Amino acid sequence: MLRVTSQSHSRHGFGLSLLLLTALASTSCGEDMPTPEDGGSGPMDAEVPRSCGDGIVQPPEACDDGNAVDSDACRNTCQIAACGDGVAQRGFEMCDDGNEIDTDQCRNNCESARCGDGVVQEGVEACDDGNTVDDDGCTNACRLLTCGDGVVQEGEACDDGNDSNFDACLNTCVEASCGDGFPGPGEACDDGNTVDTDACRNTCVIARCGDGVVWTGVEACDDGNMVETDGCTTTCRVETCGDGVVNGGEACDDGNTSDTDACLNTCLPASCGDGHVYEGVEECDDGNMIPTDACTNSCARAACGDGIVGPGEFCDDGNTMDGDGCNSLCSPAGCGNGALDPGETCDDGNTISTDLCTNTCMPARCGDNIIQPVLGEVCDNGDISNNADGGNGDGCNALCRPTSCGDGFIDLDDASDDGNPAEACDDGNTVDTDNCTSACVRNVCGDGIVDMQDDDPSDPDCDGCEECDDGNLSNTDGCMSPGARAGGGSGVLIECRSARCGDGWIQAGIEDCDDGNFNNNDGCTNVCMLPFCGDGFVTAPEQCDDGMDGDNADECTDACRLPVCGDGIVQPGEQCDDGNMIATDACDTYGTGNPMAPRCAIPSCGNGILQAGEECDDGNRDSGDACVRCMRAICGDTQIQRGVEQCDDANTNDTDGCLSSCLLNVCGDGFVDLNDTPPSPDGIEECDDGNDVDGDACTNACNRAICGDGIVGPGEGCDDANGNPNDDCTNDCQSPRCGDGLIWIGHELCDDGNTNDADACSNTCVPSSCGNGVRDMAPGARLEECDDGNASNTDACLNNCLRNTCGDGFRNIGVEQCDDGNSSNTDLCTNACRDAACGDGFIQPARGEQCEDGNTLDDGFCNATCQRRCGSGIPGYSAGMMYGDHCYLFHFSTERYVGARDRCRSVLTLASTGGRAELVSISDMMENDFVRLMANAGGAPLIWIGLGDAATESVYVWLDGTPFSYTNWAGGEPNGGTGENCVMLSSDMADPAFGQWLDVTCIDAAASICEYSWP
């Protein structure tokens, strides 16, 4: 009888009889207790009796179900499972944390804590009243009722569950209304006051020009219409001269304060005589009708040639021609008046003759007998007929400078008193090597100056220049003297030429000889050197001469001799050359012993001569006689000596087919032939015991005794040699048994040859199956991931012996919150098997979610209950404002157009639910006023809007695709052409273009407003 101890009582009322019945029903006889690796539990929580797990209840056991499962009715300690023992019992307990705390995740009744169970879970629930009433102080989400929890309570007019003040219910749980200070649904603005003349009207509509109410500080008037000439303009300004609108009594109005354009500040058209210079039309305007003052009646400046004798003019014939009685200066004719009159070549307006124009109105020149320093003249005798002194003795040349050597003019006569002698030449430079020296003397050979430009026609033997000129008469110092000729006789004239080999003159210290010819074999070579061995020229008694190139192995040695065997030099084709005629030393000069051997060859084995280091030399290469490679034949030299050896493998190994005695290995010689190399009569042997006993471990055929050879050998119980593994003698010559790997027909269903009970065949030779409590890990068929021995699909192991995983459609209680068997994250169960919840990063339409930003904060574009909201809390942006169903956000920093555009697209879209964010587009005047007001409130004088014509000039498109049907260009805009492709809106009240659009360059900087819509 099973004895019940005090430990088997449940703390919270689980049925003891049910636990006992379950324990008795699950007890099995003779099963081994699985190890932790087989799916059982780890360390037990109490001392386990040695017999616990044998399936028999023995004192002090309260139960014994014979398995290692710790989560069934009988624990691994052989005590009856109970709530509070720390182990959750499958099918009975949802959890078991082993403590008495009723406010943690596991209740004292072993149920998982949940909202509505009447117990407040610490750190998770604020309250728990155990009912489903949502307005009794504690909500169904176990939160205390507060304004913003979504439940309308006493004292609240509404409660929409968020902290937004821009929807129908404020965060004070008061219904939104015009005047509450928050722009709600249907309101364009709400400033919370009753003033009707500020930016937000009392009807919560944004103030605008044309609404009939004057906006204080912004509008000067507002007549409620779009008529431009009724005293109040369409931009709500009082009409005045200069406002750009032509009103009654005005002839023009260009809207500026300039008096130099077509319309004066008095709103009258500009005209000549009004005292204001019309830029680009009038040169002057003195406001009178006097034609002879500085400004004519046609508003042109008075000038010589206009036909009117003005201030400072002698005459004015209406042109600027000289010589017609009134010159181009409108002054009287005459030399010195500064005008070119008839008969004058120049007129500089003075009477000075030493400048560029003389007082006769002729240009200054050399030879006019006037010294003009401005022309660089030092003298001027009025004679430039030739370039020489001419005998007049005045010492002034054709350049009006004193004559001198080097001025380029040859002074042929020295009759003057200038102190310069007569010149033979004068080339105007100080170069001594160009035929005329710096002393104006002709350059000749022997004067010590090298003439590089000899053009003296009296020297027919010179080819135009000197190579050298040392100023002496020596012909052996490297430079030929005047009159020198080749060979010293009547040869070619070589005066002032550099000495060279072959000219017949021996140069001291340079040439050995110089015979005046180029014959290399007459005792003097053509390089003027005496012949010697190595000079490259063959002269007696040389056999050859290759220039002593240092190579004795070529066709000519460095001794100028032809190469021969015995000269001590190894030539091509020679193996050696020791410089003697001895045939028996290390170099066989004449091939002694073998007449056919080459000369100068190294002695070798086989030449029939016994050399040092040879034991024999029979003059042949027969490896089977008594002399092998000039050594006496022996066993182990790898050569088989005929008639003496059967084999010779040059080693002492007796197991390779050839014994160390050079005899072949045969069965029975006591040596095992392992590789039969060289081949022996008996081939490879498995063994060789050197006897003829056939029943021991080695047969008479030198094979090892094995099972199946028909002979019962050592260690064999039988040997029937039939190959049938299923009879009374197995193929391993043993009696059959379970675990030997062979199925004994009629006795076993399987036999895998091991003692592993977790493979396909158990230790009793019965096939394993799913549900037997043992995990089948054998390769092959279907591998079991687990086997807990039950049919439950809500624990860690399914009843198909696969692990319970998220996505299989079975909820693993205590691990998974849900499992719907799909990979969708947008239904009520995520693919992580967690219950869908706001803040999990996935939009679940079934839960009524409109958005999901992965948190439960009331910021960005998604609030704490996953409902859409206009953005807030985004760095760099103001809190969003709704207009219609779109959200607008103001960005404070100024940046270029591309930066503002990309910021809208990236920052806002990533923070949203996938909607579209772009620079703001404007569809009508109301939206334009809303955007202008928002920009003005942010303190930005200019903002980017999402309009441009970069793709096609003058074809404007909105970034978000809004049709381009409404425009609000400022006066004169757009006017930038291809250089201005982006658009700003002016929000500066001091700007004449306030509230209107300007086309600008895209690299300008401004603040921006982003517009956001949900998908």
HELIX and SHEET records of a PDB file:
HELIX    1   1 SER A    6  SER A    8  5                                   3    
HELIX    2   2 LEU A   16  ALA A   25  1                                  10    
HELIX    3   3 PRO A   36  ASP A   38  5                                   3    
HELIX    4   4 PRO A  373  LEU A  375  5                                   3    
HELIX    5   5 ALA A  486  GLY A  488  5                                   3    
HELIX    6   6 PRO A  845  ARG A  847  5                                   3    
HELIX    7   7 TYR A  897  ARG A  903  1                                   7    
HELIX    8   8 CYS A  904  LEU A  908  3                                   5    
HELIX    9   9 THR A  909  LEU A  910  1                                   2    
HELIX   10  10 MET A  925  ALA A  937  1                                  13    
HELIX   11  11 GLY A  977  GLY A  979  5                                   3    
SHEET    1   A 2 CYS A 627  VAL A 628  0                                        
SHEET    2   A 2 MET A 631  ARG A 632 -1                                        
SHEET    1   B 2 GLY A 860  CYS A 862  0                                        
SHEET    2   B 2 ARG A 868  SER A 872 -1                                        
SHEET    1   C 4 MET A 881  TYR A 883  0                                        
SHEET    2   C 4 HIS A 886  GLU A 895 -1                                        
SHEET    3   C 4 ALA A1006  SER A1013 -1                                        
SHEET    4   C 4 ARG A 916  LEU A 919 -1                                        
SHEET    1   D 5 MET A 881  TYR A 883  0                                        
SHEET    2   D 5 HIS A 886  GLU A 895 -1                                        
SHEET    3   D 5 ALA A1006  SER A1013 -1                                        
SHEET    4   D 5 LEU A 942  GLY A 948  1                                        
SHEET    5   D 5 VAL A 957  TRP A 958 -1                                        
SHEET    1   E 6 MET A 881  TYR A 883  0                                        
SHEET    2   E 6 HIS A 886  GLU A 895 -1                                        
SHEET    3   E 6 ALA A1006  SER A1013 -1                                        
SHEET    4   E 6 LEU A 942  GLY A 948  1                                        
SHEET    5   E 6 CYS A 982  SER A 986 -1                                        
SHEET    6   E 6 TRP A 997  VAL A1000 -1                                        
END                                                                             
